[in-house]
């Protein structure tokens, strides 16, 4: 009866039931143990049948809210069951990491080669600016056409002089202007001149035109010479006026002792009153009128008036006085017209240029390649030529050959 109840109990009570039955068998005599053994066999059989019936009834009366069991099989367990080899993911991760490192190394090496490749000069570049014809030559490495165009523009803005379109026609003097004002028109006498006189006059006008045409190069030479003389003359006057103007200003020294401070303030015995201290802007406005006329004439003869205003000149003069710069340092922007970035109109954040080339812009430079950069009225024509290969051989000079013989004749004076 005890074992039957233990069968109906939960599976967790099986160990308790077995221990109880063992204790009961030990307490019974041998004759009773045999009967109990037979009873136990019957009870086990009944237990199996009852458990089978219970499982059938449980399967038939299964609750709908009970979910089936889910089992997860790992890759290692599956490999053990199927007998296949286990995949080592550490090896795959190490391979992927080394592959990424290799790709990064190749990428960085390519970047370094692209950056240092152009440092070795391979081509000779000649840049000609139109319309004034100024040219510069450079050596360049292996670059694409578009990168070479950017490289040329960087050199143009830092090494070329400022293009002045007002100097296309040189200014002429008053005498030349009067000579050019002589009428070259043909005159007719309507008061009864004979055809012979008219023919002689026309022949004289044609001869004058021919002489003027033949002497045009001579006139140009004298015009350029006269212009250079006038520029040098105005420049000398400007330098002299600037040096004299700078002598009228002096930086005040901070007094280091009471005696020096008393000397600067004056002793009140009829001496000159102490000078009023001025800031750099006021000092520039004070000394500028003494050299304004010479500077104006120089800017007029060099056609730089559109680039420099009175406000910009005063600002530059105050900057020079503030930093104790010399008169020639003050005149440098007006005497030296370079580079292009010195012009205030060119100091922009963005410059637009048009690139014209017969080849694809992504192709590398080659011997004989030519392209053009255009911006408004200025164009840069760039010609590419390969630098030749040089073969240098060593030659040894025999020291015994450094001997000379003096040849004298009757006409040689010693």
Residue, then its C-alpha position, 0 to 999 in steps of 0.5 A: x500500500x505504501x509503494x502504490x501511494x509512492x507511485x502516484x506521488x511525484x517523480x521527486x519522491x522516487x528516492x524516498x519510496x525506494x528507501x522506504x521499501x528497502x527498510x521494510x524489506x530489511x525488517x520483514x522475515x525471509x518468508x515475508x520478503x519473498x511475498x513482498x518481492x512478488x508483490x513488488x513485481x506486481x506493483x511495478x507492473x501496475x506502476x508501468x501500466x498506470x504510468x503508461x495510462x497517465x502518459x496517454x491521458x496526459x497526451x490526450x488532455x494536453x494543456x494548450x498553454x504549455x509550450x514544447x521544449x526547445x533545445x539548442x545544439x552548439x557547433x561543438x556538439x553537432x561536430x561530435x555527433x556528426x563526426x566532422x571537424x570543429x570550425x575555429x573562429x579565432x583563426x578566421x578572426x585573426x585572418x580577417x584582422x591581418x588582411x585589414x592591416x595589410x590593406x591599410x598598409x598598402x593604402x598608406x604606402x600608396x599615399x606616401x608614394x603619391x605625395x613624394x613622387x612629384x618631389x623628384x624633378x622630371x619635367x621643365x615647365x614654362x609659364x607665359x602670361x598674356x598679354x604682357x608676356x612675363x614668363x617663369x620657368x620651373x621644374x616639376x615631378x610626375x603629376x596629373x594635368x589638373x594637379x599640375x595646373x593647381x601647382x602652377x597657379x600657386x607659383x603664379x600668385x606667389x612669384x609673378x608680378x602684378x599685372x597692370x593693364x594700364x601700362x599696355x600703352x606707355x605714357x608719352x610726354x607733352x612734346x611727343x603728344x604735340x608731335x602726334x597732334x600734327x594732322x596727318x590728314x590730306x588737305x585740299x585747296x578749294x580756291x583753284x589749286x591746279x591738279x599738279x599741285x594737288x598731286x604734289x601735296x598728296x605725294x608729300x603726305x604719302x612720303x611723310x607717312x612712309x617715313x613715320x612708318x619706317x621710324x616707328x621702331x625708333x620712336x618706340x625705343x625713345x618712348x621706352x627710354x624716356x619712360x624709364x628716365x621719368x620713372x627713375x626720376x620720380x622714384x628718386x624724388x619719392x625716396x628723398x621725400x620719404x626719408x625727410x618725412x621720417x626724420x620729423x617723427x621720433x618714438x618717445x622713450x619711457x623715462x627710467x628716472x625722475x630726472x629724465x621725466x623732469x627734462x621731458x616735461x621742461x623746467x619752465x624757464x622759457x624753453x620749448x613746451x613738451x611735445x604732445x604724444x601721438x598715436x601711430x595713426x595721428x603721426x601718419x596723418x602728420x607726416x604724410x602731407x610732406x611726401x604726398x605730392x612725390x608719392x602721387x606723381x610716382x603712382x601716376x607715372x607708374x599707373x598704380x593709382x587705381x590700386x592704392x587709395x589715401x586710406x590704404x596708404x595712411x594705414x600702411x604708414x601707421x603700421x610702419x611707424x608702429x613697428x619702427x620700419x625704415x622709409x624704404x620699407x614703407x615704400x616697398x609696396x609701391x616700388x616693387x610690384x610683386x607678387x600678385x597676392x600683394x594686390x588687395x583685389x587679389x586677396x580673395x578666398x576663392x579664385x575661378x580659373x578655366x583649364x583648357x587642354x587637348x588631353x584628359x585632365x586626369x592623365x599624367x604629364x607627358x613631354x610636349x603637353x600644353x595647357x592653358x589657364x584663363x581668368x578674365x583678360x589674363x591667360x597662362x600658357x603652360x608648356x611641359x618638356x621632359x628634362x634630359x637624362x644626364x650621363x656624367x663620366x669621370x675623367x682623371x687629368x694627369x698632373x704632368x700635363x699642367x705645364x705651359x710653353x710661352x710662344x714669343x714672336x717679333x710682334x709680342x710685347x713683353 
